[in-house]
């Protein structure tokens, strides 16, 4: 039955069906062929998973991202990033990465950040002399950081799967996310200097410009500050934080920036509803798929297989990462998490890897998956903006992917990178 489940799933994916449809049909195939599972199981698993209170954060973080896109916050953050790092040689690439880190603290969605940054920066980078493939790769990598730095929609789901506090899981990605951003900047600087990309691309540093752009962007910068300080200070939960930041961005966009009008609200809310529904449908259907795997004892089979190969912690961690790295190339991140994290979580606990570290490790794998074909969503978003081939962008993204892999293993070797901030909350 397990072989049938995965065989049907792979065939449907190859046939080009949407991931949610492929997962659902493969699960129902096993249900009807086996005859020992009631179809009602899928409905029960769906409603139980989607009805989780912690998942309320997803539509509200989606709403905040939708408001941010419409209100012009992106341009203000880009201008501030330019004032902070644009004076360094290869400045526009630094601006893209730094702006990606700032936007990651608001929207929680890698593809959304990639689209917002790409529309502004890819044409400017190409005009400044950066190769189109490299410009697109920088934007894709910069946007992908949005899935790591809190708030992270993916981390909200991970918290539910791992039965951890949503607030603590969100904060677990803070230090690794910032570290990835810094490594991407260093990597970009080395590439630009080595290959002489837009070597004269830099602006004159000005304290006046820095102060002006900071004042202009301060309300936008307050959004991630509210989230982090509020959760860490115990002022509100992660779910409540999603509501607070949605209301905050709406008030700023409508009454202060005045870039969001009443007539825009229908489009903003519709976009957030559609995006949220897509995510929640995948979550619900995957829960039924996972239930079937558990019913047929698949997690124990995998555990026994890995333990038979080695009992060494680093070897098992390496094998698990290989599974998720390969899986991320072919599957959407949320589906990958919901299908396989419940299988590997007990194994990681058995070898001494905490849920916070495991969750952060998986999240970085998911982010890498957005940069690897054939399902690298950030690559496709960047490609659609620049017109460059996905394969060329993927090749140019390899150095950035290696930076993320390095941080992933640093988190495993030095767990404090993921557990330090959450321990402050729990303490």
C-alpha positions as CSV (number, residue, x, y, z in Angstrom):
1,X,0.0,0.0,0.0
2,X,2.9,2.4,0.7
3,X,4.5,1.6,-2.6
4,X,1.1,2.2,-4.3
5,X,0.7,5.5,-2.4
6,X,4.0,6.9,-3.6
7,X,3.8,5.4,-7.1
8,X,0.4,7.1,-7.8
9,X,1.6,10.3,-6.2
10,X,4.8,10.4,-8.5
11,X,2.8,9.5,-11.6
12,X,0.3,12.3,-10.9
13,X,3.1,14.8,-10.3
14,X,4.8,13.8,-13.6
15,X,1.4,14.2,-15.3
16,X,1.4,17.8,-14.2
17,X,-1.4,17.8,-11.6
18,X,-1.3,20.4,-8.8
19,X,0.5,19.1,-5.7
20,X,-2.7,19.1,-3.5
21,X,-4.7,17.1,-6.1
22,X,-1.8,14.6,-6.5
23,X,-1.6,14.1,-2.8
24,X,-5.4,13.7,-2.4
25,X,-5.9,11.3,-5.3
26,X,-3.0,9.1,-4.3
27,X,-4.4,8.9,-0.7
28,X,-7.9,8.0,-2.0
29,X,-6.5,5.4,-4.3
30,X,-5.0,3.6,-1.4
31,X,-8.2,3.9,0.6
32,X,-10.3,2.4,-2.1
33,X,-7.8,-0.3,-3.1
34,X,-7.1,-1.5,0.5
35,X,-10.7,-1.5,1.6
36,X,-9.6,-1.4,5.3
37,X,-9.6,2.4,5.7
38,X,-12.8,4.5,5.7
39,X,-12.9,7.5,3.2
40,X,-14.2,9.6,6.2
41,X,-10.6,9.5,7.6
42,X,-9.5,12.0,5.0
43,X,-12.3,14.5,5.9
44,X,-11.6,14.0,9.7
45,X,-7.8,14.5,9.2
46,X,-8.5,17.6,7.0
47,X,-10.8,19.4,9.4
48,X,-8.7,18.5,12.5
49,X,-5.5,19.9,11.0
50,X,-7.0,23.0,9.4
51,X,-9.0,23.7,12.5
52,X,-5.8,24.2,14.6
53,X,-5.8,27.6,16.3
54,X,-2.1,28.2,15.6
55,X,-2.9,28.2,11.8
56,X,-5.0,31.3,12.2
57,X,-1.7,33.2,12.0
58,X,-1.3,32.1,8.3
59,X,-4.2,34.2,6.7
60,X,-3.3,37.2,8.8
61,X,0.4,37.1,7.9
62,X,-0.7,36.7,4.3
63,X,-2.9,39.7,4.7
64,X,-0.1,41.8,6.1
65,X,2.1,40.8,3.1
66,X,-0.7,41.7,0.7
67,X,-1.2,45.1,2.4
68,X,2.6,45.7,2.3
69,X,2.7,45.0,-1.4
70,X,0.0,47.5,-2.1
71,X,1.1,50.2,0.3
72,X,4.5,50.9,-1.2
73,X,6.4,49.7,1.9
74,X,8.7,47.7,-0.4
75,X,10.1,50.8,-2.1
76,X,10.7,52.6,1.2
77,X,12.6,49.6,2.5
78,X,14.7,49.4,-0.7
79,X,15.5,53.1,-0.4
80,X,16.6,52.6,3.3
81,X,18.7,49.5,2.3
82,X,20.4,51.5,-0.4
83,X,21.4,54.2,2.1
84,X,22.7,51.5,4.5
85,X,24.7,49.3,2.1
86,X,24.4,50.8,-1.4
87,X,27.8,52.7,-1.0
88,X,29.7,49.3,-1.0
89,X,31.1,48.2,-4.4
90,X,28.4,45.9,-6.0
91,X,25.9,47.9,-3.9
92,X,22.7,47.0,-5.7
93,X,23.2,43.3,-4.9
94,X,23.8,44.2,-1.2
95,X,20.7,46.4,-1.3
96,X,18.6,43.4,-2.6
97,X,19.8,41.0,0.1
98,X,19.4,43.5,2.9
99,X,16.0,44.6,1.7
100,X,15.0,40.9,1.5
101,X,16.0,40.5,5.2
102,X,13.8,43.5,6.1
103,X,10.8,42.4,4.1
104,X,11.1,38.9,5.5
105,X,10.3,40.4,8.9
106,X,6.8,41.5,7.6
107,X,5.4,39.2,4.9
108,X,6.7,35.7,5.9
109,X,6.5,34.5,2.3
110,X,9.6,33.9,0.1
111,X,7.8,34.0,-3.3
112,X,5.9,37.2,-2.4
113,X,9.1,39.0,-1.3
114,X,10.9,37.8,-4.5
115,X,8.1,39.3,-6.6
116,X,8.1,42.6,-4.8
117,X,11.9,43.0,-4.9
118,X,12.2,41.7,-8.4
119,X,9.8,44.2,-9.9
120,X,11.9,47.1,-8.4
121,X,15.5,45.8,-8.5
122,X,16.0,43.4,-11.4
123,X,15.6,46.1,-14.1
124,X,17.9,48.4,-12.1
125,X,20.6,45.8,-11.6
126,X,20.6,44.8,-15.3
127,X,20.8,48.5,-16.3
128,X,23.8,48.9,-13.9
129,X,25.7,46.2,-15.6
130,X,24.9,43.0,-13.7
131,X,24.3,39.9,-15.9
132,X,20.5,39.1,-16.1
133,X,21.0,35.6,-14.7
134,X,23.0,36.8,-11.7
135,X,20.6,39.7,-11.0
136,X,17.7,37.2,-11.0
137,X,19.6,34.8,-8.8
138,X,20.3,37.5,-6.2
139,X,16.7,38.5,-6.1
140,X,15.5,34.9,-5.8
141,X,17.9,34.2,-2.9
142,X,17.1,37.5,-1.2
143,X,13.3,36.9,-1.4
144,X,13.7,33.3,-0.1
145,X,15.0,34.6,3.2
146,X,11.4,35.7,3.9
147,X,10.6,32.1,4.8
148,X,13.2,32.0,7.6
149,X,13.2,35.4,9.3
150,X,10.1,35.7,11.6
151,X,7.3,35.8,10.8
152,X,7.5,32.7,8.7
153,X,4.3,31.0,7.5
154,X,6.2,27.8,7.0
155,X,7.5,27.9,10.6
156,X,3.9,28.3,11.9
157,X,3.1,25.0,10.1
158,X,6.3,23.4,11.5
159,X,5.4,24.4,15.0
160,X,2.1,22.6,14.7
161,X,3.6,19.4,13.2
162,X,6.3,19.3,15.9
163,X,3.9,20.2,18.7
164,X,6.0,23.3,19.7
165,X,5.1,26.8,20.7
166,X,4.5,28.9,17.5
167,X,6.3,31.9,19.1
168,X,9.4,29.9,20.0
169,X,9.5,28.2,16.6
170,X,9.3,31.6,14.8
171,X,12.1,33.0,16.9
172,X,14.2,30.0,16.2
173,X,14.7,31.2,12.7
174,X,15.8,34.7,13.6
175,X,19.6,34.2,14.1
176,X,20.0,31.6,11.3
177,X,18.0,33.9,9.0
178,X,20.2,36.9,9.7
179,X,23.3,34.7,9.4
180,X,22.2,33.5,6.0
181,X,21.6,37.1,4.9
182,X,25.1,38.1,6.0
183,X,26.7,35.1,4.2
184,X,24.7,36.0,1.1
185,X,26.1,39.5,1.2
186,X,29.7,38.2,1.6
187,X,29.2,35.7,-1.2
188,X,27.8,38.4,-3.5
189,X,30.7,40.7,-2.7
190,X,33.2,38.0,-3.6
191,X,31.4,37.1,-6.8
192,X,31.1,40.8,-7.9
193,X,34.8,41.4,-7.2
194,X,36.0,38.2,-8.8
195,X,33.9,38.4,-11.9
196,X,34.0,42.2,-12.1
197,X,30.2,42.5,-12.1
198,X,29.2,46.2,-12.1
199,X,32.4,47.0,-10.2
200,X,31.5,50.7,-10.1
201,X,28.0,50.1,-8.9
202,X,28.0,52.1,-5.6
203,X,26.5,55.3,-4.3
204,X,28.0,58.0,-2.2
205,X,27.4,57.4,1.5
206,X,25.5,60.2,3.2
207,X,24.4,60.5,6.7
208,X,21.6,62.9,5.6
209,X,20.4,60.3,3.1
210,X,20.5,57.5,5.7
211,X,18.5,59.6,8.2
212,X,16.0,60.7,5.6
213,X,15.4,57.2,4.3
214,X,15.2,55.9,7.9
215,X,12.5,58.4,8.8
216,X,10.7,57.5,5.6
217,X,10.8,53.8,6.4
218,X,10.5,53.9,10.1
219,X,6.8,52.9,10.1
220,X,7.6,50.0,7.9
221,X,10.6,48.9,10.0
222,X,8.3,49.0,13.1
223,X,6.3,46.1,11.8
224,X,8.9,43.4,12.3
225,X,10.0,45.1,15.5
226,X,6.4,44.8,16.8
227,X,6.3,41.1,16.0
228,X,9.7,40.2,17.5
229,X,9.5,42.4,20.6
230,X,5.8,41.5,21.2
231,X,6.4,37.7,21.1
232,X,9.7,37.8,23.0
233,X,8.3,40.1,25.6
234,X,5.2,37.9,26.1
235,X,2.9,40.8,25.2
236,X,1.1,38.6,22.7
237,X,1.2,35.1,21.1
238,X,2.4,34.5,17.5
239,X,-1.3,34.2,16.4
240,X,-2.2,37.5,18.1
241,X,1.0,39.0,16.6
242,X,-0.3,38.2,13.1
243,X,-3.5,40.1,13.8
244,X,-1.6,43.1,15.3
245,X,0.7,43.4,12.3
246,X,-2.2,43.1,9.8
247,X,-4.1,45.9,11.5
248,X,-0.8,48.0,11.9
249,X,0.1,47.7,8.2
250,X,-3.5,48.5,7.2
251,X,-3.6,51.7,9.3
252,X,-0.2,52.8,8.0
253,X,-1.1,52.1,4.4
254,X,-4.6,53.8,4.6
255,X,-4.1,56.7,7.0
256,X,-0.4,57.6,7.1
257,X,1.1,56.7,3.7
258,X,-2.4,57.0,2.1
259,X,-1.4,54.6,-0.7
260,X,-4.2,52.1,0.2
261,X,-7.7,53.2,-0.6
262,X,-11.1,51.8,0.4
263,X,-11.5,50.5,-3.2
264,X,-8.2,48.6,-2.9
265,X,-9.4,46.6,0.1
266,X,-11.4,44.1,-2.0
267,X,-8.3,43.2,-4.0
268,X,-6.1,43.0,-0.9
269,X,-8.4,40.8,1.0
270,X,-9.2,38.6,-2.0
271,X,-5.4,38.1,-2.6
272,X,-4.9,37.1,1.0
273,X,-7.9,34.8,1.1
274,X,-6.8,32.9,-2.1
275,X,-3.2,32.6,-0.9
276,X,-4.3,31.4,2.5
277,X,-6.8,28.9,1.0
278,X,-4.1,27.4,-1.2
279,X,-1.8,26.9,1.8
280,X,-4.6,25.5,4.1
281,X,-5.9,23.1,1.5
282,X,-2.4,21.6,1.1
283,X,-2.0,21.4,4.9
284,X,-5.4,19.6,5.3
285,X,-4.9,17.1,2.4
286,X,-1.3,16.3,3.5
287,X,-2.6,15.4,7.0
288,X,-4.7,12.6,5.5
289,X,-1.7,11.4,3.5
290,X,0.4,11.4,6.6
291,X,-2.3,9.5,8.5
292,X,-2.2,6.7,5.9
293,X,1.6,6.5,6.2
294,X,1.3,6.2,9.9
295,X,-1.4,3.6,9.6
296,X,0.9,1.4,7.6
297,X,3.8,1.9,10.0
298,X,5.9,3.8,7.5
299,X,7.6,6.0,10.1
300,X,8.9,3.0,12.0
301,X,10.2,1.4,8.8
302,X,12.2,4.5,7.9
303,X,13.5,4.7,11.5
304,X,14.7,1.1,11.5
305,X,16.3,1.6,8.0
306,X,18.3,4.7,9.1
307,X,19.4,3.1,12.4
308,X,20.5,0.0,10.5
309,X,22.8,2.3,8.3
310,X,24.3,4.1,11.2
311,X,23.7,5.3,14.8
312,X,26.0,8.2,14.4
313,X,24.2,11.5,14.9
314,X,26.0,13.4,12.1
315,X,25.5,10.6,9.6
316,X,21.7,10.4,10.3
317,X,21.4,14.1,10.2
318,X,23.2,14.1,6.8
319,X,20.9,11.4,5.5
320,X,17.8,13.3,6.6
321,X,19.1,16.4,5.0
322,X,19.7,14.6,1.7
323,X,16.1,13.4,1.8
324,X,14.8,16.9,2.2
325,X,17.2,18.5,-0.2
326,X,16.2,16.1,-3.0
327,X,12.5,16.2,-2.0
328,X,12.6,20.0,-2.1
329,X,13.6,19.9,-5.8
330,X,10.3,18.1,-6.6
331,X,7.8,19.1,-4.0
332,X,6.3,22.3,-2.6
333,X,7.7,23.0,0.8
334,X,4.6,22.7,2.9
335,X,3.7,19.4,1.4
336,X,7.2,18.1,2.0
337,X,7.0,19.2,5.7
338,X,3.6,17.7,6.3
339,X,4.4,14.4,4.7
340,X,7.9,13.7,6.0
341,X,8.6,15.8,9.2
342,X,6.3,13.5,11.3
343,X,8.4,10.5,10.0
344,X,11.8,11.9,10.8
345,X,11.0,13.9,14.0
346,X,11.2,10.9,16.4
347,X,14.5,9.8,14.8
348,X,16.0,13.3,15.3
349,X,14.8,13.3,18.9
350,X,16.4,9.8,19.4
351,X,19.8,11.0,18.2
352,X,19.7,14.2,20.4
353,X,18.5,16.9,17.9
354,X,16.0,19.2,19.5
355,X,12.7,20.1,17.7
356,X,13.8,23.7,17.4
357,X,17.0,22.7,15.7
358,X,15.3,20.1,13.6
359,X,12.6,22.6,12.5
360,X,15.2,25.3,11.6
361,X,17.2,22.7,9.6
362,X,14.1,21.6,7.7
363,X,13.1,25.2,7.1
364,X,16.5,26.0,5.5
365,X,16.0,22.9,3.3
366,X,12.6,24.2,2.2
367,X,14.1,27.6,1.4
368,X,16.8,25.8,-0.7
369,X,14.0,24.0,-2.5
370,X,12.6,27.4,-3.6
371,X,16.0,27.9,-5.4
372,X,16.3,24.5,-7.1
373,X,14.6,23.4,-10.3
374,X,12.2,21.9,-11.3
375,X,9.9,23.2,-8.6
376,X,12.0,26.2,-7.4
377,X,9.1,28.7,-7.0
378,X,11.4,31.7,-6.3
379,X,13.4,30.9,-9.4
380,X,10.2,30.9,-11.5
381,X,9.0,34.1,-10.0
382,X,12.4,35.8,-10.7
383,X,12.5,34.3,-14.2
384,X,9.0,35.6,-15.0
385,X,10.1,39.1,-14.1
386,X,13.5,39.1,-15.8
387,X,12.7,36.9,-18.8
388,X,15.9,34.9,-18.1
389,X,15.8,31.0,-18.4
390,X,15.2,29.2,-15.1
391,X,18.2,26.9,-15.7
392,X,20.6,29.9,-16.0
393,X,19.2,31.5,-12.9
394,X,19.5,28.2,-11.0
395,X,23.1,27.8,-12.0
396,X,23.9,31.4,-10.8
397,X,22.1,30.6,-7.5
398,X,24.5,27.7,-6.6
399,X,26.9,29.9,-4.5
400,X,23.9,31.2,-2.5
401,X,22.5,27.7,-2.0
402,X,25.9,26.6,-0.6
403,X,25.8,29.5,1.9
404,X,22.4,28.2,3.1
405,X,23.7,24.6,3.3
406,X,26.7,25.9,5.4
407,X,24.3,27.7,7.9
408,X,22.1,24.6,8.0
409,X,25.1,22.5,9.3
410,X,26.2,25.3,11.6
411,X,22.8,25.1,13.3
412,X,23.2,21.3,13.8
413,X,26.8,21.7,15.1
414,X,25.9,24.7,17.2
415,X,22.3,24.3,18.3
416,X,22.4,27.5,20.3
417,X,22.0,29.4,17.0
418,X,18.4,28.2,16.9
419,X,17.7,27.8,20.6
420,X,19.2,30.9,22.1
421,X,16.3,33.4,21.2
422,X,13.5,30.9,22.0
423,X,15.1,30.1,25.4
424,X,14.9,33.8,26.2
425,X,11.1,33.7,25.6
426,X,10.6,30.5,27.6
427,X,12.8,31.7,30.3
